[in-house]
Amino acid sequence: MGGGDIKFIAGVGALLGWKKVLLVIFLGSLLGSIVGVTLMALDKKDRKSQIPFGPYLAAGTLAAIFYGDELIRLYLDLISGNVRFF
């Protein structure tokens, strides 16, 4: 995570608020991890390789803008035991 990623997160936090910026960081990390593990499994990258984090933060930001409230509600329902998928 570089300085540009931190500035990006600060801007997203100013736009969306603290609850959704935590969601953005989680989703960006999750997406980046999935892509990174997939690339390592396909022998395209190794453990020392760097991949840019910004595109995954941007994808997490889009998900938080369009589905943020629903994702937060789903998470809270899952940890409380009230699972309502539909």
C-alpha positions in Angstrom: 0.0 0.0 0.0 1.6 3.2 -1.2 1.0 6.9 -0.6 -1.4 7.1 -3.5 -3.6 4.4 -2.0 -3.7 6.3 1.3 -4.8 9.5 -0.5 -7.4 7.5 -2.5 -8.8 6.0 0.8 -8.8 9.5 2.3 -10.9 10.8 -0.6 -13.2 7.9 -0.5 -13.7 8.4 3.2 -14.6 12.0 2.7 -17.1 11.0 0.0 -18.7 8.0 1.7 -18.0 8.2 5.4 -16.2 6.0 7.9 -18.5 3.0 7.8 -18.3 2.6 4.0 -14.5 3.3 3.8 -14.0 0.3 6.1 -16.0 -1.7 3.7 -14.0 -0.4 0.7 -10.7 -1.4 2.4 -12.1 -4.9 3.2 -13.5 -5.4 -0.3 -10.3 -4.1 -2.0 -8.1 -6.4 0.2 -10.4 -9.3 -0.5 -10.4 -8.8 -4.3 -6.6 -8.1 -4.3 -6.0 -11.3 -2.3 -8.2 -13.4 -4.6 -6.3 -12.1 -7.7 -2.9 -12.4 -6.1 -3.5 -16.0 -5.0 -4.9 -16.9 -8.4 -1.9 -15.4 -10.1 0.4 -17.3 -7.8 -1.5 -20.5 -8.5 -1.1 -20.0 -12.3 2.7 -19.3 -11.8 2.4 -15.8 -13.2 3.6 -14.1 -10.0 5.5 -15.2 -7.0 5.3 -14.2 -3.3 7.7 -11.3 -3.8 5.9 -9.8 -6.8 4.0 -6.6 -6.3 0.5 -5.9 -7.8 -1.1 -2.5 -7.8 -3.7 -2.0 -5.1 -5.6 1.0 -6.6 -7.7 -1.0 -9.0 -9.0 -3.2 -6.3 -9.8 -0.2 -4.1 -11.6 1.4 -7.0 -13.7 -1.8 -7.4 -14.4 -1.9 -3.7 -15.5 1.8 -3.9 -17.9 1.1 -6.7 -19.4 -1.9 -4.7 -19.7 0.3 -1.6 -21.4 3.1 -3.6 -24.0 0.8 -5.2 -24.4 -2.0 -2.6 -22.7 -0.6 0.6 -25.8 -0.5 2.8 -26.9 -4.0 1.8 -23.4 -5.5 2.3 -23.1 -3.9 5.7 -26.5 -5.2 6.7 -25.7 -8.7 5.4 -22.5 -8.7 7.4 -24.2 -7.6 10.6 -26.9 -10.2 10.0 -24.3 -12.9 9.5 -22.4 -12.2 12.7 -25.6 -11.8 14.7 -27.1 -15.1 13.5 -30.0 -13.3 11.7 -29.3 -14.5 8.1 -31.8 -13.1 5.7 -30.7 -13.6 2.1 -34.0 -12.6 0.5 
